[in-house]
Amino acid sequence: MKKDIHPDYFETEIKCACGNVLGVGSTKSDIRIEICSKCHPFFTGKQKLIDTAGRIERFRKKYEKYQNQQTSS
């Protein structure tokens, strides 16, 4: 290894918004993340459906007439 070309290596902690703290080695001294394996829906088995701006309601309203025609026939 060449001297004086590599970044400094720190023992640091990754802090998640949910409160989970992981100890790792990194070239950064402080790492903050929004989501980790303790709070991510894939790992927890809980799936969250977020309806932004009423998209589901708009979809249902748009295709309500078509569904009514299908049930009437």
Backbone bond lengths (Angstrom), bond angles and torsions (degrees), N, CA, C in turn:
res aa  C-N    CA-C-N  psi(-1)  N-CA   C-N-CA  omega(-1)  CA-C   N-CA-C  phi
1 M - - - 1.455 - - 1.516 109.82 -
2 K 1.321 114.91 139.09 1.457 119.23 176.24 1.519 108.64 -79.48
3 K 1.299 115.78 147.49 1.462 120.89 179.77 1.524 110.08 -85.08
4 D 1.349 114.89 149.17 1.464 124.37 172.55 1.527 114.55 65.25
5 I 1.330 119.21 21.06 1.467 118.80 174.97 1.533 111.62 -116.44
6 H 1.304 118.23 -13.02 1.451 121.86 -177.08 1.533 110.60 -92.91
7 P 1.343 117.38 144.91 1.469 120.14 177.96 1.525 110.99 -69.68
8 D 1.321 115.81 160.14 1.466 120.85 176.85 1.526 109.54 -68.15
9 Y 1.315 116.50 143.43 1.457 123.06 -178.37 1.519 108.51 -112.37
10 F 1.329 116.81 127.07 1.459 122.37 -175.69 1.521 111.09 -116.90
11 E 1.305 116.86 149.76 1.459 122.66 164.89 1.522 104.16 -88.16
12 T 1.323 117.28 111.32 1.456 121.59 -172.84 1.515 110.95 -128.47
13 E 1.302 116.10 172.62 1.458 122.80 178.65 1.517 109.49 -117.84
14 I 1.322 115.68 135.71 1.459 121.50 172.48 1.521 106.58 -95.31
15 K 1.325 116.92 122.76 1.460 121.92 -177.98 1.521 109.55 -111.21
16 C 1.337 115.34 123.24 1.459 121.61 179.86 1.530 109.59 -93.31
17 A 1.326 115.92 158.57 1.462 121.10 178.27 1.528 111.60 -65.69
18 C 1.342 117.78 -23.80 1.469 120.84 179.60 1.527 112.11 -79.54
19 G 1.348 117.31 -9.85 1.454 120.93 179.02 1.516 114.14 107.46
20 N 1.313 118.25 -7.00 1.453 122.27 179.37 1.531 110.32 -71.90
21 V 1.332 116.82 138.93 1.464 121.93 179.98 1.526 108.68 -126.16
22 L 1.337 116.02 129.12 1.461 122.30 179.21 1.515 109.08 -119.74
23 G 1.311 118.18 134.48 1.458 122.21 176.75 1.521 110.04 -94.30
24 V 1.327 117.03 124.56 1.466 122.19 -178.19 1.524 109.74 -143.11
25 G 1.305 116.02 173.21 1.449 122.16 172.37 1.515 109.17 -103.89
26 S 1.324 117.27 136.94 1.455 120.85 -176.54 1.517 110.91 -157.39
27 T 1.324 115.67 166.93 1.464 120.48 174.23 1.524 111.05 -87.03
28 K 1.337 117.41 -7.51 1.463 122.33 175.54 1.524 108.75 -102.36
29 S 1.318 116.52 144.88 1.456 119.22 -176.49 1.522 113.71 -86.94
30 D 1.336 118.31 -24.51 1.458 121.17 -178.25 1.517 108.72 -141.35
31 I 1.337 117.31 122.57 1.465 121.47 -178.54 1.518 108.49 -125.00
32 R 1.331 116.30 126.93 1.462 122.57 176.53 1.522 108.13 -122.30
33 I 1.345 115.91 132.70 1.455 121.45 -179.71 1.519 110.18 -126.41
34 E 1.338 116.96 161.85 1.453 121.47 -178.45 1.524 112.79 -91.95
35 I 1.325 117.05 -28.54 1.459 120.40 -175.44 1.524 109.27 -144.36
36 C 1.322 116.45 141.68 1.462 121.27 -179.02 1.529 109.17 -135.65
37 S 1.310 117.46 -174.67 1.461 121.18 -177.94 1.526 112.78 -69.27
38 K 1.319 118.47 -19.42 1.470 120.63 178.20 1.523 112.25 -80.11
39 C 1.342 117.85 -23.51 1.459 119.83 -177.27 1.533 113.28 -120.13
40 H 1.329 118.86 -2.82 1.463 121.38 179.74 1.526 109.64 -75.09
41 P 1.342 118.11 134.52 1.467 121.08 -177.38 1.531 114.27 -58.51
42 F 1.316 119.09 -31.46 1.460 120.93 179.11 1.520 111.33 -63.33
43 F 1.319 117.52 -41.27 1.452 121.61 -177.70 1.525 112.79 -83.83
44 T 1.328 118.09 -29.18 1.463 120.86 -178.37 1.519 112.48 -86.32
45 G 1.334 117.40 -19.85 1.459 120.89 -178.48 1.511 113.15 83.42
46 K 1.303 118.01 3.35 1.461 122.38 178.43 1.517 108.15 -105.48
47 Q 1.317 115.21 126.70 1.455 119.20 -179.79 1.519 108.52 -108.63
48 K 1.318 115.71 133.01 1.450 121.10 -179.52 1.520 108.75 -107.32
49 L 1.328 116.69 129.05 1.448 122.05 176.48 1.519 107.73 -103.21
50 I 1.292 115.76 116.54 1.457 120.56 -178.63 1.518 108.40 -107.05
51 D 1.315 116.98 118.12 1.456 122.46 179.22 1.520 107.88 -93.83
52 T 1.308 116.08 102.78 1.455 119.77 -179.14 1.512 109.95 -92.95
53 A 1.294 116.49 123.65 1.466 125.15 175.90 1.526 112.79 60.41
54 G 1.325 117.98 31.47 1.457 121.33 174.75 1.515 114.84 65.78
55 R 1.308 118.52 33.37 1.463 121.43 -176.71 1.525 112.20 -64.07
56 I 1.315 116.59 -37.76 1.460 119.35 -179.25 1.526 110.18 -66.23
57 E 1.314 116.76 -42.99 1.464 120.13 179.28 1.521 111.00 -64.73
58 R 1.332 117.50 -40.71 1.461 120.35 178.59 1.523 110.69 -63.52
59 F 1.331 117.77 -40.09 1.463 121.38 178.27 1.525 110.64 -63.58
60 R 1.317 116.62 -46.63 1.463 120.06 -179.33 1.525 111.25 -63.31
61 K 1.319 117.54 -40.80 1.459 121.24 179.47 1.525 110.72 -65.69
62 K 1.304 116.76 -38.65 1.462 121.89 -178.72 1.524 111.18 -64.46
63 Y 1.340 117.37 -41.13 1.451 121.66 -175.67 1.522 113.79 -101.54
64 E 1.324 117.77 10.33 1.454 121.40 178.97 1.526 111.03 -65.98
65 K 1.315 117.10 -41.60 1.455 121.56 179.95 1.535 110.30 -62.54
66 Y 1.310 117.63 -42.79 1.469 122.16 179.52 1.532 110.40 -63.81
67 Q 1.312 117.20 -42.00 1.467 120.20 179.79 1.519 111.29 -66.24
68 N 1.345 117.71 -36.28 1.457 121.09 178.73 1.525 110.75 -66.60
69 Q 1.328 117.83 -37.20 1.458 121.57 178.03 1.524 110.66 -66.29
70 Q 1.314 117.38 -38.19 1.457 121.19 -179.26 1.531 111.12 -67.82
71 T 1.323 118.32 -37.28 1.462 121.22 -179.20 1.524 111.02 -76.55
72 S 1.349 118.06 -28.46 1.463 121.87 179.87 1.526 111.82 -73.96
73 S 1.311 116.79 -31.82 1.479 120.48 -176.84 1.487 112.84 -77.84
